[in-house]
């Protein structure tokens, strides 16, 4: 039990939390190209579906490559958005509305799941002798606000939550499963519908391993919880979940796919992204090094919450829904990441919804010293980051400081800085808001339990908005293949035929497919070959008795390791 007064659970004004969420969610979605790597691959799949036929919609893949990109829902949604809004706001901007839908849906589901858990009897503050304790509704809303702020404050989500990757749909699906399972505690039919919908989204946006893990984790949470869900929830969620699992396989057979494409689809559902049959040392190493910075400040708050609520005197404390349900889903996601062949930052995203809900229940019991540490650490860190962003931007625009400007010129040769009054105005406004928030936090001692999160969530938003205004042209220049693609088009303008892209990575293939109108496919019979490695080209020529001639060599300016080469291929002895 915790002791709180009603004043400590005053909710954040709705306009503030709405504005913070909307600004964070929309910043960086528009006015840029698809970025290397996963962002370009996701968009490339959506683009192929938008331009393609029934086969492309049944088995999402990149144009010219017979390999599945995995489950279809993210690509269905992205391609549909391109079709609906592409003519008005541009194809890439329309595709990234998919990311916005997934992000805002996840944020809403996290808020409502925490709100419902926060109203339950087992988490209510102790009744005070003289009264004045918070009401259930206010307490639940305050905890929900805290969970949303924790979600927004997660440092690792900033870039990854704004990219067109299947993991965004997985994030949304898992968040909806959490909400539906909690909602089912008091409204079984409604909760079952949401849980089934979430499971269907996960099944249609991830591989079979994650889908089964999420189902198993939900079942374990329900069995272990001391608040039993009713038959109506079980029936509804099972039916909808089964439909979600069945939709894609049914399309393989009703779509009259060839045996080859049916095998490609099955392999995509089983092993995209690639999995191992036992825990991966590479994934364990990645997780142990990167998780702590990625999930800051979520994980320390979650640990505090688990330590407090898990040792309360009530029997079966660990079986309480506010611990049991999100913890079971978190453990399931953690197991999935450990069994990935080689985990990356996108995989870590699916663990954040559960952790955010658990972490929210630490807010009523945080000590003043820890609150001050979180506040001052966030204030200091994000102020330094914002100052660095401004200084480097000034160096690009004005040439001062000279040393910084010279370093930028060496790092990005050929980049022409353009001053944008709108970007400058937005950056100036968000910086002013940050200074006002810092002044508010340091000039008074608010009692609200969410006070230690407003700086962290605002700081993450400040950092991301500054990057997506002042630095967006620079980041776009460094991460796009547009300029390289334009130069490639000029080289092959008078050379008819097709280009063999067998040796290209999926991000390069997706980018060149979008930025050029060239005929690109994984076909060794093409008269041109685009590759990274001269050794691969020479080995191919030797094995197939062909003659190769280097026509073009180029790279993205920012990437000193990557080198693209275009070869013309002719039969040996033929001139």
N, C-alpha and C positions, 0 to 999 in steps of 0.2 A: 504493500500500500504506500501511497505517496501523500504528502500534505501540500495542498495548493489552495490559493484563494481564487475567487472569481476574476480578480484583476489580472492574474497571471495567465488566464486563458482567453483574454480578449483577442478576437480574430484579427488578422491583417485586413485592412480595408480592401474590399473586393477589387477596386480599380487598380490597386498596386499589384496584387498578385496576378491579375489577368494581364496587365500590361507587361509585367516581367516575363511571364510565360510566352506571350505572343511575340514580343521582341526577340527573345532568345530563340524561339522556334522558327521564325521567319528570316532572321539575319543569315546571310550567306547562301540562301537558296536560289537567288536570282542573279542575272547579269554575269554569269561566268560559264566556262566550258566544263565538260566532264573532266574530272581530274584522275590522273594515274593514282592507284591501280583499280581498286574495287569499285570506285564511283564510275569509272569509265566502263568497266565490265557490266555493271548493273544497267547503266543507260544503254549500252550496246545491245543487250538482250531485249530491252523495251523497244528500242528503235527497230530491231529486226522484226519483232511481232507487229509493230505498227505498220510496217511496209510489207509484211509477209502474208502467207496463206494459212490454211487450217493446220498444216503440219507444224508451222512455226508456233502457233498458239498451243498446240497440244504438247510439244516438246520444245521448250524455250532453248534457244541456242544462238550463237553469233553467226552472222551472215558468212557463208562460205566454210563453216566448220561443223562437221557432224559430231558434235559432242554436247551433251546436255548441260545446261547451266543449273539444273536442279528443279525443285518444285516450282509450279507455274504462277502462284498467286501474285507475288510481287511484280512479275512481268506483265500479267494480265492487267493489274491496276495501273501500272505505269504507262503501258501502251494505250489504255483507254483514256487516260488523262491527256496524253499527247494528242489523241484524236479529238477530244472535246475542247481542249484549251490551247493546243499548239498553234493554230492559226491566229490566235489573238496575242499570246504572250511568248511564243517561240517554243520549239520542241523541247529543248533542254530545261527551260523554266517549268514547262508543263509537267515533265517527267518528275521533277523534284517536288511537285505538289504531293507526290506519293510519300516522300519523307515527312512532309508536314502533317499529312493525315495520320501516319503511324505515330509520330511524336506526340501530337496533341491527344490522340486516342489513348496512348500509354499514360500520359500525364493525368488525364481525366480518370482513368481506371485506378491509378495509384491513389489519387486523392479520395475517391469514393470508397475504395477498399479500406483505407486507413480511417476514414470517417465512421464507417460502420463498425469497425473493430474498436474504435475509441469510445463508442457509446455503450459497449458491453459492460456488464456489472463487474467482472473480475479485474478491470483496469481502472475503475473509478477511484478518484482520490478519496482519502479518509474524510468522513464527515466531521466538521469542526464543532466544538462544543457551543460556540456562539453563532454558528451558521456562517454563511459567506463562502462556502465551497462552490466550485463551478458546477453548472448544470451539465447533464450528459451531452446535450446538443452542442453547447459552446466548447466543451472539452474535446468532443470528437472533431469539430471543425478546426480547432487549434492544432490538434495532432495531424489532421489531414493537410493543413497549410504547411506544417513542419515537414511532412513527407515529401510534398511537392517541392519545397525549397531545397531539401536534401537532394532530390532528383536533379534539380537544376544546377546545384552546386557541384555535382560530380564532374571533376575536371576532364576525365577521359571521354565523356559523351560529347563534348563541344563540337569537334569536327565530325566524328563518326555518326552523330545523330542528324547530320545534314547531307548525307550521301545516299545515293540510290542503290542501296545494297539489300539483299534479302533479309539481313539481320534486323533491319528496321521493322519488317513485318513480324519477325519472330518476337521482337521487343513488344510490339502491340499485342500479339496473341497471348504471350505469357502474362502480361499485365491484365488482360481481360479475363484470363483463367483465374487469376488471383481475385479479381473483383467478383466474378461469378460464384466462386466457391464461398466467399464471405457473404455475399448477398443471399446465397442459398440457405444460410443459417436461420433467416427469418422469413424469407420469401422463396420457397423451394422452386416453384415454377419459373419465376423470373431468374433466379440464380442459375438454374439448370440451363436456361436458354443462353445466358452469357457464358457460362463455363463451356458449353458445347460449341458455341461460336468461337471462343478462344482456342479450343483444341483444334477445331477445323482450320483456323487460320495458321496455327503452328504446323499442322499436317500438310498444308498446301504451300508452305513457305520454307520448309526445312527438310533435312534428310529424315529417313525413317527412324534413325537412332534417337535424335532429339525429340521427335514426336512421341515415341513410345516412352521415353524418359519422363516427359511432361505428364503424360497420362498416368504413369506409375507413381510419380511424385504426388500428384493430386489424389490418387486413391489412397496412398500411404497417409497423407495429411488428414483425409477424411476418417480413416480407420483409427488413427492415433488421437485425433482430437476428442476432447471430452464434451464437445458440443456436437452431437450427432446430426448429420444431415439426413433429410427424409427421403423416402422412396421416390417422391415426385422429382426431386432434384436429380437423383441418380438416373431415373428413366429419361428425363429430358436431355441431360448432358450426354448420356450414352448414345442416344439416337442421333443427336446432332454431330457428336464427335465421330461416330461411325460413318455418317454421310460425308464428313470432311475427309476421312481416310479413303473413302471409296471413289470420290469424284475423279481423281486423276487416273487411277487404273481403269475405270470404266471408259474414260476417253481414249485410252490406248487401244481398246478393242472396238469401241463404236466408231472411232475415227479411222478405222481400216488402215492402221499403220502396217508397214512392212515389218517382217521379223527383225530386220536390222535396226530400224528405228524404235521398235518396241524394246529391244535389248538396251538401246541407248537410254531410253526413258527409265527403264528399271534400274540400270546402273546409276543414273543420276539421282534417283530417289534413295538408293542404298548408300551412295558414297560421294555425294556432292553437298558439302565439302568432305574431304577425305577423312576417314575414321580408321582407328586401329582396334584390334581385338583385345588389346591390353593397354594400360595407361602409357602415355607417351612421355619419354624423358624430355623431349624437346618442349612439349606443351607444359610439363611441370616446371621446367626451367624458366620458360617465358612467364608463366603465372607467378612464380615466386619472385621474379624481378620486377615485373611491370604492374601487377595488380594494386600494389599499395599506393602508387602515385595516381594510377588510373581512377581508382575508386575513392580517392580522398574527397571530402571528409566522411564518406558514407561508412566505411568499414570500422573506424574507431567508435563511432556512435552506435553501430550495430553491436559491437562487442560489449559496450557498456550496458546496452539494453538487455542483451542475453544474460550477462552476469547478474544484473539486478533482478529481472523478472524470473529467471531460472532458479533463484535461490530463495524466493519468497516462501513464507511458511505454509501457504495453502497447499494442500495435497494435489499432485498432478499438475504442478505449475507449468511444466514443459508441454503439457497437453492442451494448454489454453490456446484458443484459435489465433490470438495475436502473435504467438510464437510458433505454434505448430504448423500452421498453413504456409506462411511465407518461408519459414526455415526449411520445410520439406522441398519447396520449389527451388530454393537457393542451392541446396545440396544436390538436387537433380541436375541443375545447370552446371554446377561445379564438376560433377562427374562427367558430364558431356564434354566440357572443355578439356579435361584431363585425357579423354580418349580421342581427342582430335589428333590427327597425324602431326600437325604443326599449328598450334593455336596462334591467333593474332588478336589485335585490339578489338576487332569487330566481334569476336567471340565473347569477349568479356562483357559486352553490352547486356546480354540476356540475364546476367546475375544482378543487375542494379535494381530492378523493380522490387524484388523480394527484400533486398538489403535496405532499401529506402524505407519500406514499411516497418521493418524491424527497428531501424535506427530512429524512427520518429518516436518510439516509445521510450527512448532515452531522455528526451527533452524534459520531462517532469522531474528527473532525478539528477540532472547535471549539477556539479558543484560550481561555485562561482569562479574558482581558479581555472577550471577547465574551460568554462565559457569565455573568460578573458583571453586564455591562450588561443582558442579557435578564432576569436574576434581579431586579436592583434596579429596573429599569423596571417589570416586572410587579408586584413587591411594592409599590412606591410607588403605581402607578396604581390597582390594585384595592383597596388600603387606603383611598385617598382616595374612590373610588367607593362602597365599603361604608360609610364614615363619612357620606357625603352621603345615602345611602339611609336610614340610621338616623336622622340628624338630621331629615330631612324627614318621616319616619314619626312621630317623636316630636312634631313640630310639629302634625301632623294629629290625633294622639291627645290631647295635653296642652295644645295652644295655645301652647307655648313651644319655640323662640323666637317671639315675637309677630309679628315682621316676616315670618318665613317662613310662619306660619299665615295671616296676612292675605293674602299673595300667593297661597297655595293656595286660599283662599276666593274670591278674585276669578277665579282661573283655572278653578275647578270649582264654580260656584255651585249650591247645592242638594245637593251630595254630603254624605252623612252617614257619618262615619267610625265603623266598628265594630271594637272590639277583639276579636281572635281569639287565645285562649290557645294553640291548637295552632300557628297561624302564628307567633306570637311565640316559642314554644318551639323550633320548627324553625329559625327565623332565628337564635336565640341559639346553638343547637347548631352550626350551620354556621359561624357566626362564631368560635366557640371552636375548632373544627377548623382554621379558617384561621390563627388565632393560633398554634396548636400547630405547624402546618406551617411557618409563618414562623420560629418559634423553632428548630425542628429544622434548617432550612436555614441560619440565621445563626449557630447555635451550634457548628457543626461543618463540616468540609470533606469532604463525601462524594466518592468517586471515581467513582461510577457515571456513565456518559455521559448518562443521562436526567435528571440532577439539575437542569439548567437549564429543564426543561419542567414539573416538578411544580408549581412556583409559578404558571406561566402557566395550566396546565390547571385547577388548583385555584381560581385567581382568577376565571376565566371561570365556573366552576361556582358559586363564592360569589356573584358578581354576579347570575347568573341566578336562583339559589334565593332570594336576598334580594328581588329584584324580584317573584318569583312567590309570595312569602309576605306580606311587609310591604306591598308595593305592589299586589298583585293586584286588590283591590277598586277601587282608584283607576284602574288601567289599564283594567280591564274597564268601568268607568263611562265612561271617555273614548272607548273604541273600539267599544262595542256600540250597536246600534240598538234595544235592547229597550224603553227608556223612550219613545223617539219612536214606536215601533210601538204601544205601549199607548195613547198619547194619540191616535194615528190611529184606532184601533179605536173609541174613545169617540166620536169625531166622526162616524163613518159608521155607527154602530150602528143608526140608524133610517133609513138611506138605502139601499134595495135597489138591486141592480145590480152592475156590475163597475167596476174602476178601470183606466184606461189607463196603463200603465207604460212606454210607448215611449220616454219621455225620461229614464228612470231609468238609472243605471249598474248593472252586474251585481251589485255588492256590496249596493246598496240593495235591489234586487229579491230577491236571495237571502235577505237578512235579514228583509224584510217577509213573504216567503212562509213563513218558519219561525215568526216571532213572532206572526203573525196568522192568522186563518182566512178572510181576505178573498179575494174573487175578483180576482186580479191577472193581467192579460195585456196583451200589446202589441196593443191593438185600439182604433182610433180611434172605433169605434161605441159604446164604453162611455159611461155617463152621468156618470162622474167621471174626472178626470185628475190624476195625481200627477206633478209636475215640479219641476225646479230653477229654471227661468227663466220669469218672467212674460212676457217677450217671445215665447218659444216658444208659450205658451198663447194670447196675443193674436193671433199670426200664424196659428195653427191656426184660431182662431175666425173670423178675417177671411176666410181662404181657403175655409172650409167653410160660411160663413154660419151660424155658431152663436153663441150667447150664453154667456158664461162668468161665473161668480160665485165669488169667492174664499171658500172655506169655512174654510180652516185654513192656518196658516203656522207652521213649527216648525223646529228644528234640534237636533243633538246639542250638549250644553252646551259641550263642549271645542272644537268646530269652529266658528269664527266666520265662515268663508267659505261653508260649505255652508248652503243654505236650501231647505227642502222646502215646496211649496205644493200644496194640494188645491183643485181647481176643480170646480164643478158645471157640466155642459154641457147646454144646452137649445137646440132650434132657434130661430133668430132670430124674434122676434115671438110666441113661445109663452111664456106665464107659468105 
